[in-house]
Amino acid sequence: MKELLGARIKHLRLKKGLTQDTFAKKIGYKHASIISEIESGKKSIGTDKLPIVALVLEVDINALFFEENILETRTE
């Protein structure tokens, strides 16, 4: 699960044009290395950070767990 979440965060971060360093600082981490570990699935992100991640990436929190086409299907 953490690999999938990390991949979704990376996809959305890149789509937004944020570097790991900028993204880390915006969500309250001091170093970009934690983002690298989260995105590669080596480390989990705290559930308390998920709303902040969604806010910074300007997506609904569900977008962190589901691809856009799945979200669209679920809301129709």
N, C-alpha and C positions, 0 to 999 in steps of 0.2 A: 504493500500500500504506500509506504513512504517513497518508493521509487516512482510510482505513478504520480503522486502529489508533487514530488520534486520536478518531474518532467513537465507537468502542467504549469507550475510556477515559472520554470525557465521559459517555456513557450510564451506565456503571457508577458513576462518581463521583457523578453526580446521584442515582442510585438509592440510593446509600449516604448521601446528604445532606451531602456534603462541599463546602465552597467551594473555589475554585481556590487560594486562599491557604493554607488548612489542608492541602489535599492536597499542594501544593508542598512545604511544610515537612516533612510526614510522609515524603515520598520523597527528601528531601535537597536540595531547591532552595531558594534564598533568596527568590525572587520569584514571584508568581503569573503574571507575564507569560509565563514559559516554558511554563506549563500551557496558557495561551490559544493560544500558537503551536503546541504539540503537538496540541491538540484540533482546531485549524483546518487541520492538515496543512502548516503553513508550516515546521515544524521536526520533525526525527525525534527520537525518544527513544532513548537509548543502550540496547543490549541488556543491559547490566549493571543497568539500572534496572527491567527488566521483572519479575523476581521480587519486587522490593520493591513495585512497583505492584500486583501480584496479591495480595501479602500485606496491604497497606493496604486494598485493596478487598474483601478476604476472598473471593477467587475463585480457581479453578484458573487457571493461566497460560494455558491454552487459551481461556478465556473472553475474553481480550483480543483474540483473533483470530477467534473464531466466536461467532455468536449462540447463545443458550441452546437453542433448538429444534434447531439443527444438532448441538450437543453431545449432546443427549439421543438423537437418531437414531443417532449414531455409537457410543454405548455400549450400545445395545440388542442 
